Every structure is written in structure tokens, then in C-alpha cells.
């Protein structure tokens, strides 16, 4: 808890103890080990190198204890126990959180901890059971199951296209006002597009950028420029006519939705149940999307 939050008071609150009690526990642990685990300043708390080593082994041990309890506690045909799930901020809040609500109604003995983070986390080190993310596998040590295909397109509002015209090629696109979605370590304002199987790179410019997907989408709806976005986010606006595809022959590599996990062989019943639940949901979404209006 302390390593995750960087705050003694927040860690104490998650453990349901007082900050003085948490400080005392840490002091007792450091005294027993004979090393300092935490660097304390007036502003923040960070782990020492010994603390990092302790966290690494403790996380692995706790994961093995949970796996042992799954095997010996009850019939493996019953879904019960703790399931730790990680997802991205916006998609996790709007889509995964409601699905978790439906899942626990179906499996009332499963306790779900849903953590939303901007960047992908290290499943191997964190002890998280499942991570739900768009895009390619971030770590070759992980297993993955695709739960939804998701292409990415250029789009703009009819209002913007009436004012500035429809670009005919990438050279014209570079002269348009573009809305830039800043994501992780992607190069700023550089769009890599596929055209008949060949990769094309264009440097775009615009007055608006944000690291929040909902914000840039709303700017596009307001007519501020051309946006690169996934069909999951665009579907209802394309259907209603509030957005139109721009240069449909140029697309970005797909940002398919995956659920990642560390080990299929030792996967718990509750983890398998949740993955199957997600797959079933998004298959139904795909079928509805293909049906004529």
C-alpha cells in the first residue's frame, strides 16, 4: 500500500488503521530486518533499494499464497475470492466499472478490486490478476486474449469540413487543423497511418491537444479539427452523422482490446469467469453493431 500510494496516511486508510499505527508497524519491520525500507521527506515517501527488494519478494509471495488458497479452500467449480483488475482511466470508468457491477451480481462471492491507471502496470510485479488494455501486448511474459477488434480512423465534424474542406491526401492533411491526443510516450503530433499495407507518416499540427480521450473527442464534435480515434469511441457519432470519416483509405494500426494475465495454467476460476464474461459482452456488442438500423 505504501509503495503504491507514496503516502503513509493513504496507506493507513486503505489498511483501515490509523497513521500512527501504520508508522509503528513499519518501524517494527525495519527494526526486525535491521535495514531502512523507506526514505521519508516532508513531502513524500519512497522505497530504499532494500525496500524495493522486499516489495518484489512480498508481492510474489502474496500471489503464491492467493493461488494456494484457491487450490485448497473449496471446489474449483465455485467462483469466489479476490480478483484484482487494472484498466485505463477513461475506458475503465465508463465501460469496465459498469461491467464489474454486473459481474458481481452474477458472482456475489467474488471480491473485485478495480484500479484505473493512465499507464499500463507490471502485472508480474504488482500482483494484479488481469489488465484490460487497448493495443499490442506490452510484455512478452504475459498471455493475452482479444476481447474486441477496434480499428482507428481519421474523423471530423461536418461543420469543420464545410469550413475547411475535405483533405484529399496526406499532404493536404498536414495543412489542416488537427486535434492531438497525447498518449504515453507517442511522438507529439506524428500520425502513423497504413495505406494499402504500407506505412505512411505525417506530421500534423493544431491548436488543441490533451491527454484525455473524452476531451479531444468533444473538441472534434465541436468542429475544432480532424481527430484520430478508434471506432469504439466513434461508432455512435458516425451513425448519427455528427462525425464523418476523413481519408478512409488511411487507417492507423488497430487498437484491439485485450485482457492480459500472467499465467493461463494457474489461472483462478474467478479470473476465467471474468474473462469469459467480458468476451461474451463484447461479442454481443459486435453483433449489434453489424445489424442494420
C-alpha positions as CSV (number, residue, x, y, z in Angstrom):
1,X,0.0,0.0,0.0
2,X,2.8,2.4,1.0
3,X,4.7,1.8,-2.3
4,X,1.5,2.2,-4.4
5,X,0.3,5.5,-2.8
6,X,3.6,7.1,-1.6
7,X,1.7,8.3,1.5
8,X,1.6,6.9,5.0
9,X,-1.9,8.3,5.7
10,X,-3.4,7.0,2.4
11,X,-1.8,3.5,3.0
12,X,-3.2,3.5,6.6
13,X,-6.7,4.4,5.4
14,X,-6.6,1.5,2.9
15,X,-5.5,-0.8,5.7
16,X,-8.2,0.6,8.0
17,X,-5.7,1.6,10.7
18,X,-4.5,4.9,12.0
19,X,-1.4,6.6,10.6
20,X,0.5,6.3,13.9
21,X,-0.3,2.5,13.9
22,X,1.0,2.2,10.3
23,X,4.2,4.1,11.2
24,X,4.7,1.8,14.2
25,X,4.3,-1.3,12.1
26,X,6.8,0.0,9.6
27,X,9.3,0.8,12.3
28,X,8.9,-2.6,13.9
29,X,9.5,-4.3,10.5
30,X,12.6,-2.2,9.8
31,X,13.9,-2.9,13.3
32,X,13.4,-6.7,12.8
33,X,15.2,-6.6,9.4
34,X,17.9,-4.3,10.5
35,X,17.6,-2.1,7.4
36,X,15.7,1.1,6.4
37,X,12.9,0.2,3.9
38,X,11.6,3.7,3.3
39,X,13.1,7.2,2.6
40,X,11.0,9.8,4.4
41,X,10.9,13.5,3.5
42,X,8.5,16.3,4.4
43,X,6.8,15.9,1.0
44,X,6.8,12.3,0.1
45,X,7.8,8.7,0.8
46,X,9.9,6.5,-1.4
47,X,11.3,3.0,-1.1
48,X,15.0,2.4,-0.5
49,X,16.8,-0.3,-2.6
50,X,16.2,-2.7,0.3
51,X,12.5,-1.7,0.3
52,X,12.3,-2.4,-3.5
53,X,13.7,-5.9,-2.9
54,X,11.3,-6.5,0.0
55,X,8.4,-5.4,-2.2
56,X,9.4,-7.6,-5.1
57,X,9.5,-10.8,-2.9
58,X,6.5,-9.9,-0.8
59,X,4.4,-9.3,-4.0
60,X,5.4,-12.7,-5.4
61,X,4.8,-14.5,-2.1
62,X,1.3,-13.0,-1.7
63,X,0.4,-14.0,-5.2
64,X,1.5,-17.6,-4.4
65,X,-0.5,-17.6,-1.2
66,X,-3.6,-16.5,-3.0
67,X,-3.0,-19.2,-5.6
68,X,-2.6,-21.8,-2.8
69,X,-5.8,-20.7,-1.2
70,X,-7.7,-21.0,-4.5
71,X,-6.5,-24.6,-4.8
72,X,-7.2,-25.9,-1.3
73,X,-10.1,-23.8,0.0
74,X,-13.0,-25.0,-2.0
75,X,-14.3,-26.6,-5.1
76,X,-12.7,-25.0,-8.2
77,X,-16.1,-25.0,-9.8
78,X,-17.2,-22.2,-7.5
79,X,-16.1,-18.6,-8.2
80,X,-15.1,-16.9,-5.0
81,X,-12.3,-14.8,-3.5
82,X,-10.4,-11.7,-4.5
83,X,-9.9,-10.6,-8.2
84,X,-7.6,-7.6,-8.9
85,X,-8.3,-5.9,-12.2
86,X,-6.5,-3.0,-13.8
87,X,-7.8,-0.8,-16.7
88,X,-7.2,2.5,-18.3
89,X,-8.7,5.6,-16.8
90,X,-11.5,6.7,-19.2
91,X,-12.4,3.3,-20.6
92,X,-12.2,1.7,-17.1
93,X,-14.6,4.3,-15.6
94,X,-17.2,4.4,-18.4
95,X,-17.2,0.7,-19.5
96,X,-15.3,-1.7,-17.3
97,X,-16.7,-0.4,-14.0
98,X,-20.4,-1.0,-15.1
99,X,-19.4,-4.4,-16.3
100,X,-17.8,-5.2,-12.9
101,X,-21.1,-4.2,-11.3
102,X,-23.0,-6.7,-13.5
103,X,-20.4,-9.4,-13.0
104,X,-20.5,-9.3,-9.1
105,X,-24.3,-9.6,-9.3
106,X,-23.8,-12.8,-11.2
107,X,-20.9,-13.9,-8.9
108,X,-21.7,-12.5,-5.5
109,X,-18.8,-14.3,-3.7
110,X,-16.1,-12.6,-5.9
111,X,-14.5,-9.5,-4.4
112,X,-13.2,-7.2,-7.2
113,X,-10.6,-4.6,-6.7
114,X,-10.6,-2.3,-9.8
115,X,-7.6,0.0,-10.2
116,X,-7.6,2.6,-13.0
117,X,-4.2,3.9,-14.2
118,X,-3.1,6.1,-17.1
119,X,-0.1,3.9,-18.0
120,X,0.0,0.1,-18.1
121,X,1.3,-1.6,-15.0
122,X,3.7,-4.5,-14.5
123,X,1.4,-7.5,-13.8
124,X,4.3,-9.7,-12.8
125,X,5.5,-7.3,-10.1
126,X,2.1,-5.8,-8.9
127,X,0.2,-9.0,-8.2
128,X,-2.7,-7.8,-10.3
129,X,-4.7,-10.7,-11.9
130,X,-6.0,-9.1,-15.1
131,X,-5.3,-5.9,-17.1
132,X,-7.7,-4.6,-19.7
133,X,-6.0,-2.5,-22.4
134,X,-6.2,-1.4,-25.9
135,X,-3.2,-2.1,-28.2
136,X,-0.4,-4.6,-28.5
137,X,1.0,-6.9,-25.8
138,X,3.2,-4.7,-23.6
139,X,5.2,-7.5,-22.0
140,X,6.3,-10.8,-23.7
141,X,6.0,-12.5,-20.3
142,X,2.2,-12.1,-20.4
143,X,-0.6,-14.0,-22.0
144,X,-3.5,-12.2,-23.8
145,X,-6.9,-12.8,-25.1
146,X,-8.5,-10.4,-27.6
147,X,-12.0,-9.4,-26.5
148,X,-12.8,-6.8,-29.1
149,X,-11.5,-5.7,-32.5
150,X,-11.1,-2.0,-32.8
151,X,-9.9,-0.1,-35.9
152,X,-8.8,3.6,-35.8
153,X,-9.9,6.3,-38.2
154,X,-9.4,9.9,-39.1
155,X,-12.6,11.9,-38.5
156,X,-14.0,15.4,-38.3
157,X,-17.4,17.1,-37.8
158,X,-19.4,18.2,-40.8
159,X,-19.2,21.8,-39.6
160,X,-15.4,21.6,-39.7
161,X,-15.3,20.0,-43.2
162,X,-17.8,22.7,-44.5
163,X,-15.4,25.4,-43.4
164,X,-12.1,23.9,-44.3
165,X,-12.8,21.3,-46.9
166,X,-12.1,17.5,-47.0
167,X,-8.4,16.7,-47.4
168,X,-7.6,14.7,-50.5
169,X,-4.3,13.2,-49.4
170,X,-1.7,13.3,-46.5
171,X,-0.1,16.4,-47.9
172,X,-3.3,18.3,-47.5
173,X,-4.0,16.7,-44.1
174,X,-0.7,18.2,-42.9
175,X,-2.1,21.7,-43.6
176,X,-5.4,21.1,-41.7
177,X,-6.1,21.9,-38.1
178,X,-5.7,18.6,-36.2
179,X,-6.6,17.7,-32.6
180,X,-3.8,15.8,-30.9
181,X,-4.4,13.1,-28.3
182,X,-1.2,12.8,-26.3
183,X,-0.8,9.2,-25.2
184,X,2.1,7.8,-23.1
185,X,5.4,8.2,-25.0
186,X,4.0,8.6,-28.5
187,X,5.8,11.2,-30.6
188,X,3.8,14.5,-30.4
189,X,1.8,15.3,-33.5
190,X,3.1,12.4,-35.5
191,X,0.5,10.1,-37.1
192,X,1.5,6.8,-38.5
193,X,-1.1,5.5,-41.0
194,X,-1.5,2.4,-43.1
195,X,-2.3,2.8,-46.8
196,X,-2.7,-0.5,-48.9
197,X,-0.4,-2.3,-46.4
198,X,2.3,0.4,-46.5
199,X,3.1,2.6,-43.6
200,X,2.9,6.4,-44.0
201,X,4.0,9.1,-41.5
202,X,2.5,12.6,-41.4
203,X,3.4,15.4,-39.0
204,X,0.2,17.2,-38.1
205,X,-0.4,20.5,-36.3
206,X,-3.2,22.1,-34.4
207,X,-4.1,24.5,-31.6
208,X,-5.7,21.8,-29.3
209,X,-4.2,18.8,-27.6
210,X,-5.0,16.8,-24.5
211,X,-4.1,13.5,-22.8
212,X,-7.8,12.8,-22.2
213,X,-9.7,10.9,-24.9
214,X,-13.1,12.3,-24.0
215,X,-11.8,15.9,-24.2
216,X,-10.3,15.5,-27.7
217,X,-13.4,13.7,-28.9
218,X,-15.7,16.6,-27.7
219,X,-13.4,19.1,-29.4
220,X,-13.8,17.2,-32.7
221,X,-17.6,17.2,-32.2
222,X,-17.4,21.0,-31.6
223,X,-15.8,21.4,-35.0
224,X,-12.2,22.3,-34.0
225,X,-10.4,19.9,-36.3
226,X,-9.5,16.4,-37.5
227,X,-9.0,13.7,-34.9
228,X,-7.5,10.2,-35.0
229,X,-9.8,8.0,-32.9
230,X,-10.9,4.3,-32.5
231,X,-14.2,3.0,-33.9
232,X,-15.3,2.1,-30.4
233,X,-15.3,5.8,-29.5
234,X,-16.6,7.0,-32.8
235,X,-19.4,4.4,-33.6
236,X,-22.4,6.3,-32.3
237,X,-21.3,9.7,-33.7
238,X,-20.6,8.2,-37.2
239,X,-24.0,6.6,-37.1
240,X,-25.7,9.9,-36.1
241,X,-23.8,11.9,-38.6
242,X,-22.1,14.1,-36.0
243,X,-18.7,12.9,-37.3
244,X,-17.5,11.8,-40.7
245,X,-14.6,9.6,-41.7
246,X,-11.7,11.5,-43.3
247,X,-9.4,9.8,-45.8
248,X,-11.0,6.4,-45.2
249,X,-8.2,4.6,-47.2
250,X,-5.7,5.8,-44.5
251,X,-6.1,4.0,-41.1
252,X,-3.9,3.5,-38.1
253,X,-2.9,0.0,-36.9
254,X,-5.8,-1.5,-35.0
255,X,-6.1,-0.8,-31.3
256,X,-7.8,-4.1,-30.4
257,X,-9.0,-4.6,-26.8
258,X,-7.1,-7.3,-24.9
259,X,-7.3,-8.8,-21.4
260,X,-3.8,-9.6,-20.2
261,X,-2.8,-12.1,-17.5
262,X,0.4,-13.8,-16.3
263,X,-0.3,-17.5,-16.3
264,X,-3.1,-19.5,-18.0
265,X,-2.1,-22.7,-16.3
266,X,-2.6,-21.3,-12.8
267,X,-5.5,-19.0,-13.6
268,X,-8.2,-18.9,-11.0
269,X,-11.8,-19.8,-11.6
270,X,-12.9,-16.2,-10.9
271,X,-10.4,-14.8,-13.4
272,X,-11.6,-17.2,-16.1
273,X,-15.2,-16.4,-15.3
274,X,-14.5,-12.7,-15.6
275,X,-12.6,-13.0,-18.9
276,X,-15.5,-15.2,-20.3
277,X,-17.9,-12.6,-19.1
278,X,-16.0,-9.8,-20.9
279,X,-15.8,-11.8,-24.1
280,X,-19.5,-12.6,-24.1
281,X,-20.4,-8.9,-23.6
282,X,-18.2,-7.6,-26.4
283,X,-19.3,-10.3,-28.8
284,X,-22.9,-9.1,-28.2
285,X,-21.7,-5.5,-28.8
286,X,-20.1,-6.5,-32.1
287,X,-23.2,-8.4,-33.3
288,X,-25.4,-5.4,-32.5
289,X,-23.0,-3.1,-34.4
290,X,-23.3,-5.2,-37.5
291,X,-27.1,-5.3,-37.5
292,X,-28.8,-2.9,-40.0
293,X,-30.5,0.1,-38.4
